[in-house]
Amino acid sequence: MRKHGIILFDGVCNVCNGYVQFVIERDPKGYFQFASLQSEAGQALLQEYNLPTDTMDTIVLIDEGKAYTHSSVPLRVAGKLSGAWKLGKGLLIVPPSVRNAVYRFVAKNRYKWFGKQESCMLPTPAIRQRFI
């Protein structure tokens, strides 16, 4: 079993890149590592966990031997962040059908609302070791 949680994100999505920065700033112990869904490492992990490799409509969390998608990801990640963000994990009590409907609506419109980049983000030297 891995000692780090791994977050797979759409590397060209501005919302996803912002989310990665958000997590990095609130994860002082460096529990989470990151890879874009489009990268070789991301594609290999998707295959390893029997997830589709051709869609980029969800962020993925691999943690403690399991893969999580859609609204479960930010809520589970919140539980491991510093400060009051931990309380976000409590929203897992909301039925997944409700949480995921909201998640899918935002995911479907994220490029239109927030734009996208031409290529995946390049991590700064200070955080490069957290990317696989």
Secondary structure as the mmCIF struct_conf table of DSSP 4:
data_model
#
loop_
_struct_conf.conf_type_id
_struct_conf.id
_struct_conf.beg_label_comp_id
_struct_conf.beg_label_asym_id
_struct_conf.beg_label_seq_id
_struct_conf.end_label_comp_id
_struct_conf.end_label_asym_id
_struct_conf.end_label_seq_id
BEND BEND1 LYS A 3 HIS A 4
STRN STRN1 GLY A 5 PHE A 9
TURN_TY1_P TURN_TY1_P1 GLY A 11 VAL A 12
STRN STRN2 CYS A 13 CYS A 13
HELX_RH_AL_P HELX_RH_AL_P1 ASN A 14 GLU A 25
TURN_TY1_P TURN_TY1_P2 ARG A 26 ARG A 26
TURN_TY1_P TURN_TY1_P3 PRO A 28 LYS A 29
STRN STRN3 PHE A 32 SER A 36
TURN_TY1_P TURN_TY1_P4 LEU A 37 GLN A 38
BEND BEND2 SER A 39 SER A 39
HELX_RH_AL_P HELX_RH_AL_P2 GLU A 40 GLU A 48
TURN_TY1_P TURN_TY1_P5 TYR A 49 ASN A 50
BEND BEND3 THR A 53 ASP A 54
BEND BEND4 ASP A 57 THR A 58
STRN STRN4 VAL A 60 ASP A 63
TURN_TY1_P TURN_TY1_P6 GLU A 64 GLY A 65
STRN STRN5 LYS A 66 THR A 69
TURN_TY1_P TURN_TY1_P7 HIS A 70 SER A 71
HELX_RH_AL_P HELX_RH_AL_P3 SER A 72 ALA A 78
TURN_TY1_P TURN_TY1_P8 GLY A 79 LYS A 80
BEND BEND5 LEU A 81 SER A 82
HELX_RH_3T_P HELX_RH_3T_P1 GLY A 83 ILE A 93
BEND BEND6 VAL A 94 VAL A 94
HELX_RH_AL_P HELX_RH_AL_P4 PRO A 96 PHE A 114
STRN STRN6 LYS A 116 LYS A 116
BEND BEND7 GLU A 118 SER A 119
TURN_TY1_P TURN_TY1_P9 PRO A 125 ILE A 127
HELX_RH_3T_P HELX_RH_3T_P2 ARG A 128 ARG A 130
STRN STRN7 PHE A 131 PHE A 131
#
